[in-house]
Amino acid sequence: MVKFYRSKKERSGWPFPSSALKSRHIVVCLIILVMIFFAAITVPCLAVDNGINWTEDELAFMEEHKVIRLGVDPGFVPFEFIDENGEYRGIAADYLALISEKIGLQFEIVKGITWPEAYDMALAGDIDALPAVGKQVKEKYISCYPNRITILKELS
């Protein structure tokens, strides 16, 4: 037999008091939140892997170049540029700061040169690297290694 209640007062206490029902909802929500929290903190972050397997050539380059001299394009906004205070800024500058922090490489920006001068100096070996290079230059002159230093060389 189905029993219909007409008022809230008649329903209170059947089959559970409303305060007990609210308490159960709170407990269930807290359990779910705790499970989500523990799942989030126990999942490993693959981006923090600091192990880099350097080649012999890369290690030799870093040993010979305690400070890596960089030729930059002073007006290649937002990738790299020299700001009004003479500071190297941009996306490439941010990446280089992270590389320096994580690996310990030191970078020196050759200032006071234009992009064509930086390019010519890189080809002549007067600077060590060009941190932000367009696709056409990259395909012709640069050999890229994922997760490693980009070494400038002519591919004749």
C-alpha positions, 0 to 999 in steps of 0.5 A: 500500500502506498501512503501519500503525505500532504504536508512537510510535517507529516513527511518528517522522519520518514524514512529518514529525517531530513537532517540525516539526508543532508548529512549523507549528501555532505559526507558523499560530496566530501568523499568524492572531493577527497578522491578527486584530490588524491587522484590529482596529486598522485598522477605523475607529471611527465613534464618534470623529467630532468633527465637529458641524454646529451650526445658527446658533441653536445657535451663537448660544445657546452664544455667549450662554450661556458657562455653561449653567445646569441645573435638576436633579431632586435625587432622580431616581436613577439618572438624576440626583441630588444626593449626600450631599456635595452633588455632582451625580451620575447618568447625565445628570451623566456625559453632561454631563461628557463633553459638557463635555470634548469640546465645551468647554461649561460647565455650572452646576447650580442647587442647593437647588431641588426638581424642580417649582421647576426645572421652573418656572424652566426655563419662566420662562427662569431656567435654560437646560436640564433635563438629564434629563426624563421622556417626558410633559414632553419631548413637551409642552415640549422640542424635541430635536435629535439630537447637539445641545443640547436647547433648552427652549421652550414649544410653544403 
